[in-house]
C-alpha cells in the first residue's frame, strides 16, 4: 500500500459481541485419533479426489477421510 490510511474517531454504529467460536491452540495442535485401513476404491473416485486435492493444495486421502467423518457425524 502506497497510500497512508487515515483513521477517524467516528461512531461505529450498532456493535454486537459474538461468543468465541474458534478452537483453542491446544485443539488445533492435537491430532485426531486415526486407524490405518486398506480399502479398494474405483479409479474414477480416486482420480476425482486427486484432482480436487490438487486444486486446494491438500492430500486426497485427507479429503476422503473428512468426507467419511462428515457422513458419520450426520448419521
C-alpha positions in Angstrom: 0.0 0.0 0.0 1.4 3.3 -1.0 -1.3 5.5 0.4 -1.4 6.0 4.1 -4.7 5.1 5.8 -6.3 8.0 7.7 -8.2 6.8 10.7 -11.0 8.9 12.2 -12.8 8.8 15.5 -16.3 8.2 14.4 -19.2 6.2 15.9 -19.2 2.5 14.9 -22.9 2.0 14.9 -24.7 -1.0 16.4 -22.0 -3.3 17.6 -22.8 -6.9 18.7 -20.4 -9.1 20.7 -20.3 -12.7 19.5 -19.2 -15.6 21.5 -15.8 -17.1 20.8 -16.2 -19.9 18.3 -12.6 -20.6 17.3 -10.8 -23.7 18.6 -8.1 -23.2 21.2 -4.5 -23.6 20.1 -4.4 -26.9 22.0 -7.3 -28.2 20.0 -5.6 -27.2 16.8 -2.3 -28.9 17.8 -3.9 -32.2 18.7 -4.2 -34.8 16.0 -7.3 -36.9 15.6 -7.1 -40.5 16.6 -6.8 -42.4 13.4 -6.8 -46.1 12.4 -5.0 -47.3 9.3 -7.1 -49.3 6.9 -6.8 -50.8 3.5 -9.6 -50.1 1.1 -10.1 -50.6 -2.6 -11.8 -47.7 -4.4 -12.8 -47.2 -8.0 -10.2 -45.4 -10.2 -12.8 -42.8 -11.0 -13.3 -41.9 -7.4 -9.5 -41.7 -6.7 -8.9 -39.6 -9.8 -11.7 -37.2 -8.7 -10.2 -36.8 -5.2 -6.7 -36.4 -6.6 -7.9 -33.7 -9.0 -9.8 -31.8 -6.3 -7.0 -32.1 -3.8 -4.6 -30.6 -6.3 -7.0 -27.6 -6.7 -6.9 -27.0 -3.0 -3.3 -27.9 -2.3 -4.1 -30.7 0.1 -3.9 -34.5 0.2 -6.6 -36.6 -1.4 -6.6 -39.1 1.5 -7.3 -36.3 3.9 -10.3 -35.2 1.7 -11.7 -38.8 1.7 -11.2 -39.0 5.5 -13.1 -35.7 6.0 -15.9 -36.9 3.8 -16.3 -40.1 5.8 -16.1 -38.1 9.1 -18.8 -35.7 7.9 -21.0 -38.6 6.8 -20.7 -40.5 10.1 -21.3 -37.3 12.1 -24.6 -36.8 10.4 -25.9 -40.4 10.6 
